[in-house]
Amino acid sequence: MDSPEISLIIRYSRPETIGRALKSVRDQLWQQPEVSMELLIIDALGTAENYQRFCEVEPSLMGEKSSTPVQIKDGLALRWISSLRPLTRPQALQAGIDSVRGRLTMFLDDDDTFDPNHVEKLYYGYARATAADGQVIAVSTGVRLIRALPSLTEQFEIVNLYDAPLDRRRLVLSNALPLLGFICSTEALRKCSVDLQLEIYEDWDLLLQLAQIGHFAHLPGITANYFFNTTGSGVHQGALPEEVARRVRLKWIQKLNNVDFEKMRHDLALTERLINENQALTDNLSKSNLALEHYHHLCAVMTQSISWKITAPLRRLRSIVRQITQR
């Protein structure tokens, strides 16, 4: 197979969910065999058992442990990348980037999925964006954050939606773009270096590096699913996430120039003011609701009283007289 147009990196350590991820790639509606794609399966566990369990999901790879591409669909090939030893999340990400052959690179974790139009949307969106702006190196789109419902098999709820243009200053404060939601230039990607000292959030750090190299364009609309997994990468476990997030922020805040730093301070001040204004509006609304409930209660008491019922004929007579005099 000639060099593909797109390389899709999948870090593989969860046999129980990899089938779902692969199916979402196979089910892409995009029918462009001449624009080929390769799947890079990065073996993060480095064991014979991991390979065998993957082959149970993808039998076409059976017996093929080298990085030679195996065609699994028109325009879609698969390569197994293994160092025969366990890899951390950052190590697996770097191994994937080192193995990329495509002009463009995408990412998908082994427990996440694409909507059927995801690849097509990003690929052609990238072409349009780069034609309009020569500094664009990546294009993002919207991602759902999904969590499994307790005690319900294959039942999920949407926890959050990521569907906003990337702002590189705000990106220093929080990771607002899951990796599966974008496509980027491989040339730009190779100018970055995965921080192997980070236990998690290596993807956030990578995005911050890319944001220093060129522009990101955004295509509104949700076309990918990021599954909230409390037993997976460690992103949602204990005190580790906040401690590592603090290290990432400190690393990048120190690299901001004066203009970016002042803009961030302005944005934070504006955010704080909007939060305070929102709280004031919420308090006023609560007070209005309490006053309205009190009014409804008084009305109910009054309409149920004996005097109200006794004077009802007089009120009806007054209404009739008013109607007659208005004719």
N, C-alpha and C positions, 0 to 999 in steps of 0.2 A: 504493500500500500504506500502510495506517495504521501508526502507530508500532508497531514489533514489541515483543514481550515480552522477547526476548533478543537481544543483539548479540554476535556472535562475531568477534573480531579475529584476522585471519591476516596476519602480515607476510610478504610474498612477495618472495623473491630467488632461489629455487632451482626452476627449471622442472622439473628431473629428479625432484623428490619431491612437488611440489604436488598431482599427481594422486592420490597415495596419501592425502594429508591430506583432500582434498575427498571422496574416496570414503568415508572413514570418517565424514564428516558426513552424506553422502547415505544411508549404510547404517544410520543410527540407527533403532532399533526403535520409537521414540517416534512415535505417530500422533495428534498433537493439532494439527490445522491451525488451530484457533481460538487456540492459543497460539503465535504466529508467531515466527520467528527470522530474523535477517538476518546474512549473512556479509559482513564488511568486508574486502576484499582490499586491503591497503596496499602499494602499489607502491614497494618499497624501492630499486629500481634506476633508475626514472624514465626508461626508454628505450622507444622504439617497439618494439624487438625484444622487450623483456620483456612488453609487452602482447600482441604477436602470439603469443608462445610460450604465454602463459596462455590465449589464445583457442583454441589447438590442443587444450588440455585441457578447456576449458569453452566450447564453441562458442556457447552461448546469449548470451554477452557480445559476440559479434562485431559490430563497428561501433558499440558503445556505450561511449564513453570518459568519459561524464559520471558523476556519482555517483547517477544515477537508478536505483532498485532494479529488478532484472531477476528475475522469478519463475522459479526453476529446479525447484521442486517445491512441492506443496501446503504452505503455511505456511512456505516457505523461499525467501527472496529473496537476491540477491547485489548488492553495490555495489562498484564499482571506484573506489578512492581514490588519486589520483596528484597530486603537485605538479610532475611533469615534471622532476624533478631527483633525484639519488641522495640517499638518507636513511640516516643511521646507525641502528643498532638503537634507541637511545633516541628519536630523531626519529620513526622509524616507529611506535613504541609510542605516543608522544604524539599523532601524527596519527590513530591509531586511536581513542584515547580521545576526542579532539576531535570525531570523526565519529559516535560512538555515539548511537543514538536509543532503544535499548531500556531498559526498567526495570532489567534485569539484564545483566551483562557477563561473557563468557567469553573465553578465549584459546586459540589453537592455532598453533604455529609451522608453517611450510610443509613440515617434514620429520617431523612427529610425527602421531600418530593417536589417535582415540578408539575404545574398545570400543563395540559397538552400543547398550549401555544407559547410556552415560556421561551424556548430556544429561538423560535422564529421571531418573536417579538424583540428579543434582545439583539439578535444578529442583524436584522434589518434596521433596527433603531440605532445601532452603533454605526452602520454605514451612513445613515442620514445625518447623524450628529457630527461625525468626523468630516463629512462633506461641508457642513455649515460652519464648523469651528475646528481648525487644524490643531488646536491645543487639547482637544478632547482625547482622553486615553481610556475612558471607561464609561459605561452606561449602566444605570441602575434601574430597577423597577420595584414594585411593591411586593411585600412578603407578609404572610399571616403567621402570627405566633399561635400555635395550637397546643392544647394540653388534653391528655386523655382523661375521661371522666372516671372517677373511682368506681370499681366493681362493674364497669360496663365494657365489654369487649368491643374494640374498634369503634367506640363512640367518643367523639372529641368535642371540645368547645374552643371557640376563638377567644384568646386572651388579649391580643393586641394586634394592631396593624402598623407595619412600617411602610409608609408610602410618601415620603417627603424628599425633596432634593437634598443632596449632601452639602452641608456647610462645614468646611474643614476646621473652622474655629470651634464650632459646637461639637464637632467630632472628637475634639480633645476631652470634652467633658463626659461624653457617653457614646457607646457603640450603638449607633442608630441604623446600621446597614448590615444585616447578615450577609455572609459571603455568597450564599446561593442566589442572592438577588442582583448580581451584576455580572457583566462581561467586560473584560479588559484586554488591552494590548499586551501580548506576551513580551514584547520588547521593553515596555515600561515595567512590567512585572519583574523582569530579570535585573532591573536596577535596584530592586529591593532585596532585603535580607531578613528572613524570618528570625525573630528574637527567640533563640533556643532556651533562654533563661526563664521564659514565661511559662508557668504551668498551664494557664488558660489565657484567653484573650489575645492569643497570637494573631488571630484574624483581624482584630481591632487595630493592633499595632501595624499590621501589613497595610490596612486601608489608610492609616495615617501617613505611612510612607508614600503610598501612591498619590495621596492628595497633595503632596509637596511637588510632585513631578508634572502633573497636568490637570486638566479640568474633568469633572464628572458631569455627564448629562443625566437627566431623569425622565423616565417614561411612566406616567401615572397609571395606576391599575395594579391589582394584586394577581400574580401568576405563579407564586411559589409558596411552599408550606414549610415552616421551621417548627419542628416538634419540640416542645418543652419537655425535657427528659431529666428527671431528678436523679437518675442512676447512671448517667452517661459521662459527659466530658468533665464534670465537676464545676461547670459554670453556675449551677444552682445549689451547690453544697456548702453548708456551714459558713464560716467566716472567710474562706479562701477568696471568693469572688471580689469582695470589697477590698481586701488587702492587695490583690493583684491589680485591680482597677486603680487603686491609689498609686501604685508603682508606674502604671502606664501613663496616668495623668501627669505625674511629676516629671517623667521622662520627656513628655511632649510640651508641657507648659514652658519648660526651660528653653525650648527651641523656637518659641513664638517671637516674632519681631515686635517692635513697639506698636506698629499700626495694628497688627492682629491682636495684641494684648489689650490695647485700649478699646478695640471693637468688642472684644469679649467682655470687658468690664461694662461697657455700655449695654450689651445684650443682657448681662446678668442683672444690671440695675433695672432695665426695662421689664425683665421677667418678674423681678421682685415686686415692682410697682403693680403689674397686672395681677399678680397673685393677691396682693393686698386689696386691690379694687374688686377683684372677684369675691374675696372673703366678705368685704363690706356689702356687696350686692346680695350675697347669700344670707348674711345676717338680716338685712332689710326684708328679704323675701320671707325668711322665717318669722319675723315679727308680723308681717302682713298676713301670713297664713294663720298665725295665732289669733290675730284680731278678727279675721274672717270667721274662724271657727267659733269664737266668742259671740259674734253677731248672729251666726246661724243658731247657736244654742239659745240666745235670747229670743229669737224669732219663734223657735220651736216651743219654748216655755210660754210665750205670749199667746200663740195660736191655740194652745191647749188649755188656756185658762178659762174659768167660768165666765168672767166678764167679757172676754173676747167673743165667746159663743153667744152670750145674751145680746150683745150689741150688733151681731151679724145682720139682722134685718134692717137696722138703721143704716148700716154701711151700704147695703144693697139699694135701699131707697135713695140715699144720697147719690149713688152712681146713676140711678134712673133719672133723677131730677137734673143731674149734670148733662146727661145725654140729650134731654128734652130742650134744655135752655141753649144748647150749642147748635141746634138745628136752625 
